[in-house]
Amino acid sequence: MLEKRTPIGIGEAVSKVMKYKQTGIVEHVSINESYGRYLAEELVATNHVPPFDKAPYDGFAIRSIDTKEASLSNPVEFEVIDHIGAGLVSLKKLGPFQVIRIMTGAQMPEGSDAVVMLELAQTSERDGKQYMSIKRSYNSGDNVSFCGEDAREGDVLVPKGTFINPGIQAMLATFGYAQVPVARKPVVGLFATGTELLEVGDPLEPGKIRNSNSHMIMAQIERAGAEVQFLGKLPDELETCYEAISKCIPHVDMLLTTGGVSVGDFDLLPDIYKKLDAEVLFNKVAMRPGSVTTVAQVNGKLLFGLSGNPSACYVGFELFTRPIIRTMLFSDKPHLRKEKAILQTNFPKANPFARFVRSALSVENGRLVVEPSGMDKSNIVMSLAGANAFIILPGGTRGFHSGEEVDVLLLEDTLGSVWPW
Amino acid sequence: MLEKRTPIGIGEAVSKVMKYKQTGIVEHVSINESYGRYLAEELVATNHVPPFDKAPYDGFAIRSIDTKEASLSNPVEFEVIDHIGAGLVSLKKLGPFQVIRIMTGAQMPEGSDAVVMLELAQTSERDGKQYMSIKRSYNSGDNVSFCGEDAREGDVLVPKGTFINPGIQAMLATFGYAQVPVARKPVVGLFATGTELLEVGDPLEPGKIRNSNSHMIMAQIERAGAEVQFLGKLPDELETCYEAISKCIPHVDMLLTTGGVSVGDFDLLPDIYKKLDAEVLFNKVAMRPGSVTTVAQVNGKLLFGLSGNPSACYVGFELFTRPIIRTMLFSDKPHLRKEKAILQTNFPKANPFARFVRSALSVENGRLVVEPSGMDKSNIVMSLAGANAFIILPGGTRGFHSGEEVDVLLLEDTLGSVWPW
């Protein structure tokens, strides 16, 4: 019963998983629903920006040549021959010493080549005509936003795989993307194991704890950008498990199970993989926590067997499942983003294996600083709450001291890193 | 028509707005829908964690006193009298030199006080009985997770106003929060002005551009944690505007308009405020962009008149509206989070007024570094796309150089800062 497993390195484990990555699928959603999704195609400028020469300020469109003599002691006066609002186009053409009142964003009228800001002009009225005068000279192009100065038609402005933030929403609108090509959210099937676990709504019973893993991992799946399909608890009986799993595989992009992978007497998953004729890519990784993380594939579809231990489950998902999800969201940096930070506390424990410590990353005087978010026992749910990063402590190290620089992986991030870190 | 406005300082403007902040409203949602919401009450431990003494590893529950003589040269043998899985409780009590096979997470059986890890025990069978032997001694408490060592019943584990991340989801499940008290999302009514603007789906026309502000601000509202109620475009006629606005006010927590606040000839909003009998808190702020941001209140409900210029609109929302929303999400740090970063480029422009520069913040060798995300013209939609921060350039400064330290405000953040920065 006690199978001997050979641990493989994390890098090797990640590449074994990434061999089965899939490209994403494009779907179109209304721009009103695209915030928070990932672009499935490049955002291309469909016109010049601005699409015409325009006024960046409220003021008067002028012929700069007429202002050459203007100075504090020699104000020059102009006749205001028209008045255009943003979105309107004047049909008049400026002649010498004529100006047109123009609003922010309005198209420059014919003959004009500069804009005088409203505040710098003195206006007056005589005989039913309007005039303005200025006390300085202007050069051609002063206060003009030129056609195409911000973007040229055909420019690629945002690469695919980018998280759509409010600014990108503005750009999508600017370029007429009423329907936005976004990555379809990968569907992640989720089975919990552990008939011994209580449900969230259940009162506590002697010896039992509530199932926290399922709710945690559902949130991790959502945070990664995928959609979860919770399939319930796997029964404790092999044949029924096999039926349940093989039935759902065609309907999901990948399948997650939590628990049932330890080398314990009641762990079913290895037998299920065998019965499914799945290829086990690995069932032990040289890391803590999460060493029993198991990944298998059947007809190219990945089955992630995460540990039943909350911390191990959490780490296993972020290291192995997240990059598969982000790849399907068209990211070319699908792995957790890696940065450097200063450790703010001693971590005296030696690390025979690479260790991922759930940590609270913050900023002090412009520097990333980090400390474990709880006591680092692998069964402590508490340490997950404040965690927005992992500290990576490489295997074979003897512990770390406050003030030392360590590698950290960012959990609340949409940019990512390439592999290897 | 050309009303003279007196600009007030940013700090004064923020406090004028914050005088009208409201506390949030608690609603209960299923734990399956609570990820990404904000806790409206403290998360309190409803039981000890662990709720009983338990085994953190697979192995054998022992009486440590029986192991005192064990050593490499003197293995000590024990009889295995029971076998318990996680979630089960043994009814047997350990006598001298008896052990119980125990699974990770299972409750310690009566009489036991330490756990031997499975890998360190030698098992055997004789006459239908099971035995194990060990070659080292144990102290009472070795490898035991004690009841309450992670949390005590009644402990406040997470303060209200906290963004619910996957780890907090796990804690909510652990403590039986099947229904989670979250902050009801504030409802933000949104009117666009500017009849000259084209809709996203419209083809371009001479002199016209598409309405990008509405889509941008809708995403900002969502990012801040509120719900947007888009009320369409305000008509150009005062009486109809007044009707539309006064009708919607009772149904929203605050009202946003974009455009119509400049000192331009076609700007309606000041007249509408007058007709509504609203108190204008300010209509000019000593800042760039966004100086024409106007905030009014009527019967304590805030009306945000944001600029029609995309960048000014963006900044005005983040500085003035966001803290009101986050306060309603029970945050005690509702303002944009402020940090220090190293400028990576020259910013030669002098700043007569405080300037908020849309910027791309990143990390280099553990240090926050920042640069403007586009040319900083206030009418450039482009610079908003890569922006995840503002650089604050204080008024009265003469420009900044690459390598200098600047203050930055984080846009993609759920923690926030207190005021004043």
Boltz contact constraints between the chains, C-beta under 6 A:
constraints:
  - contact:
      token1: [A, 31]
      token2: [B, 200]
      max_distance: 6.0
  - contact:
      token1: [A, 31]
      token2: [B, 215]
      max_distance: 6.0
  - contact:
      token1: [A, 35]
      token2: [B, 219]
      max_distance: 6.0
  - contact:
      token1: [A, 35]
      token2: [B, 222]
      max_distance: 6.0
  - contact:
      token1: [A, 47]
      token2: [B, 204]
      max_distance: 6.0
  - contact:
      token1: [A, 51]
      token2: [B, 204]
      max_distance: 6.0
  - contact:
      token1: [A, 56]
      token2: [B, 379]
      max_distance: 6.0
  - contact:
      token1: [A, 58]
      token2: [B, 264]
      max_distance: 6.0
  - contact:
      token1: [A, 85]
      token2: [B, 266]
      max_distance: 6.0
  - contact:
      token1: [A, 86]
      token2: [B, 196]
      max_distance: 6.0
  - contact:
      token1: [A, 87]
      token2: [B, 196]
      max_distance: 6.0
  - contact:
      token1: [A, 87]
      token2: [B, 207]
      max_distance: 6.0
  - contact:
      token1: [A, 87]
      token2: [B, 208]
      max_distance: 6.0
  - contact:
      token1: [A, 89]
      token2: [B, 206]
      max_distance: 6.0
  - contact:
      token1: [A, 89]
      token2: [B, 207]
      max_distance: 6.0
  - contact:
      token1: [A, 103]
      token2: [B, 264]
      max_distance: 6.0
  - contact:
      token1: [A, 107]
      token2: [B, 207]
      max_distance: 6.0
  - contact:
      token1: [A, 150]
      token2: [B, 380]
      max_distance: 6.0
  - contact:
      token1: [A, 150]
      token2: [B, 382]
      max_distance: 6.0
  - contact:
      token1: [A, 151]
      token2: [B, 382]
      max_distance: 6.0
  - contact:
      token1: [A, 158]
      token2: [B, 385]
      max_distance: 6.0
  - contact:
      token1: [A, 166]
      token2: [B, 216]
      max_distance: 6.0
  - contact:
      token1: [A, 166]
      token2: [B, 219]
      max_distance: 6.0
  - contact:
      token1: [A, 166]
      token2: [B, 220]
      max_distance: 6.0
  - contact:
      token1: [A, 167]
      token2: [B, 384]
      max_distance: 6.0
  - contact:
      token1: [A, 167]
      token2: [B, 385]
      max_distance: 6.0
  - contact:
      token1: [A, 167]
      token2: [B, 387]
      max_distance: 6.0
  - contact:
      token1: [A, 168]
      token2: [B, 385]
      max_distance: 6.0
  - contact:
      token1: [A, 169]
      token2: [B, 215]
      max_distance: 6.0
  - contact:
      token1: [A, 169]
      token2: [B, 216]
      max_distance: 6.0
  - contact:
      token1: [A, 169]
      token2: [B, 219]
      max_distance: 6.0
  - contact:
      token1: [A, 170]
      token2: [B, 212]
      max_distance: 6.0
  - contact:
      token1: [A, 170]
      token2: [B, 216]
      max_distance: 6.0
  - contact:
      token1: [A, 170]
      token2: [B, 310]
      max_distance: 6.0
  - contact:
      token1: [A, 170]
      token2: [B, 381]
      max_distance: 6.0
  - contact:
      token1: [A, 170]
      token2: [B, 384]
      max_distance: 6.0
  - contact:
      token1: [A, 171]
      token2: [B, 381]
      max_distance: 6.0
  - contact:
      token1: [A, 171]
      token2: [B, 385]
      max_distance: 6.0
  - contact:
      token1: [A, 173]
      token2: [B, 200]
      max_distance: 6.0
  - contact:
      token1: [A, 173]
      token2: [B, 210]
      max_distance: 6.0
  - contact:
      token1: [A, 173]
      token2: [B, 212]
      max_distance: 6.0
  - contact:
      token1: [A, 173]
      token2: [B, 215]
      max_distance: 6.0
  - contact:
      token1: [A, 174]
      token2: [B, 210]
      max_distance: 6.0
  - contact:
      token1: [A, 174]
      token2: [B, 212]
      max_distance: 6.0
  - contact:
      token1: [A, 174]
      token2: [B, 381]
      max_distance: 6.0
  - contact:
      token1: [A, 176]
      token2: [B, 200]
      max_distance: 6.0
  - contact:
      token1: [A, 178]
      token2: [B, 200]
      max_distance: 6.0
  - contact:
      token1: [A, 178]
      token2: [B, 201]
      max_distance: 6.0
  - contact:
      token1: [A, 196]
      token2: [B, 86]
      max_distance: 6.0
  - contact:
      token1: [A, 196]
      token2: [B, 87]
      max_distance: 6.0
  - contact:
      token1: [A, 200]
      token2: [B, 31]
      max_distance: 6.0
  - contact:
      token1: [A, 200]
      token2: [B, 173]
      max_distance: 6.0
  - contact:
      token1: [A, 200]
      token2: [B, 176]
      max_distance: 6.0
  - contact:
      token1: [A, 200]
      token2: [B, 178]
      max_distance: 6.0
  - contact:
      token1: [A, 201]
      token2: [B, 178]
      max_distance: 6.0
  - contact:
      token1: [A, 204]
      token2: [B, 47]
      max_distance: 6.0
  - contact:
      token1: [A, 204]
      token2: [B, 51]
      max_distance: 6.0
  - contact:
      token1: [A, 206]
      token2: [B, 89]
      max_distance: 6.0
  - contact:
      token1: [A, 207]
      token2: [B, 87]
      max_distance: 6.0
  - contact:
      token1: [A, 207]
      token2: [B, 89]
      max_distance: 6.0
  - contact:
      token1: [A, 207]
      token2: [B, 107]
      max_distance: 6.0
  - contact:
      token1: [A, 208]
      token2: [B, 87]
      max_distance: 6.0
  - contact:
      token1: [A, 210]
      token2: [B, 173]
      max_distance: 6.0
  - contact:
      token1: [A, 210]
      token2: [B, 174]
      max_distance: 6.0
  - contact:
      token1: [A, 212]
      token2: [B, 170]
      max_distance: 6.0
  - contact:
      token1: [A, 212]
      token2: [B, 173]
      max_distance: 6.0
  - contact:
      token1: [A, 212]
      token2: [B, 174]
      max_distance: 6.0
  - contact:
      token1: [A, 215]
      token2: [B, 31]
      max_distance: 6.0
  - contact:
      token1: [A, 215]
      token2: [B, 169]
      max_distance: 6.0
  - contact:
      token1: [A, 215]
      token2: [B, 173]
      max_distance: 6.0
  - contact:
      token1: [A, 216]
      token2: [B, 166]
      max_distance: 6.0
  - contact:
      token1: [A, 216]
      token2: [B, 169]
      max_distance: 6.0
  - contact:
      token1: [A, 216]
      token2: [B, 170]
      max_distance: 6.0
  - contact:
      token1: [A, 219]
      token2: [B, 35]
      max_distance: 6.0
  - contact:
      token1: [A, 219]
      token2: [B, 166]
      max_distance: 6.0
  - contact:
      token1: [A, 219]
      token2: [B, 169]
      max_distance: 6.0
  - contact:
      token1: [A, 220]
      token2: [B, 166]
      max_distance: 6.0
  - contact:
      token1: [A, 222]
      token2: [B, 35]
      max_distance: 6.0
  - contact:
      token1: [A, 264]
      token2: [B, 58]
      max_distance: 6.0
  - contact:
      token1: [A, 264]
      token2: [B, 103]
      max_distance: 6.0
  - contact:
      token1: [A, 266]
      token2: [B, 85]
      max_distance: 6.0
  - contact:
      token1: [A, 310]
      token2: [B, 170]
      max_distance: 6.0
  - contact:
      token1: [A, 339]
      token2: [B, 363]
      max_distance: 6.0
  - contact:
      token1: [A, 340]
      token2: [B, 365]
      max_distance: 6.0
  - contact:
      token1: [A, 340]
      token2: [B, 366]
      max_distance: 6.0
  - contact:
      token1: [A, 341]
      token2: [B, 366]
      max_distance: 6.0
  - contact:
      token1: [A, 363]
      token2: [B, 339]
      max_distance: 6.0
  - contact:
      token1: [A, 365]
      token2: [B, 340]
      max_distance: 6.0
  - contact:
      token1: [A, 366]
      token2: [B, 340]
      max_distance: 6.0
  - contact:
      token1: [A, 366]
      token2: [B, 341]
      max_distance: 6.0
  - contact:
      token1: [A, 366]
      token2: [B, 367]
      max_distance: 6.0
  - contact:
      token1: [A, 366]
      token2: [B, 368]
      max_distance: 6.0
  - contact:
      token1: [A, 367]
      token2: [B, 366]
      max_distance: 6.0
  - contact:
      token1: [A, 367]
      token2: [B, 367]
      max_distance: 6.0
  - contact:
      token1: [A, 368]
      token2: [B, 366]
      max_distance: 6.0
  - contact:
      token1: [A, 379]
      token2: [B, 56]
      max_distance: 6.0
  - contact:
      token1: [A, 380]
      token2: [B, 150]
      max_distance: 6.0
  - contact:
      token1: [A, 381]
      token2: [B, 170]
      max_distance: 6.0
  - contact:
      token1: [A, 381]
      token2: [B, 171]
      max_distance: 6.0
  - contact:
      token1: [A, 381]
      token2: [B, 174]
      max_distance: 6.0
  - contact:
      token1: [A, 382]
      token2: [B, 150]
      max_distance: 6.0
  - contact:
      token1: [A, 384]
      token2: [B, 167]
      max_distance: 6.0
  - contact:
      token1: [A, 384]
      token2: [B, 170]
      max_distance: 6.0
  - contact:
      token1: [A, 385]
      token2: [B, 158]
      max_distance: 6.0
  - contact:
      token1: [A, 385]
      token2: [B, 167]
      max_distance: 6.0
  - contact:
      token1: [A, 385]
      token2: [B, 168]
      max_distance: 6.0
  - contact:
      token1: [A, 385]
      token2: [B, 171]
      max_distance: 6.0
  - contact:
      token1: [A, 387]
      token2: [B, 167]
      max_distance: 6.0
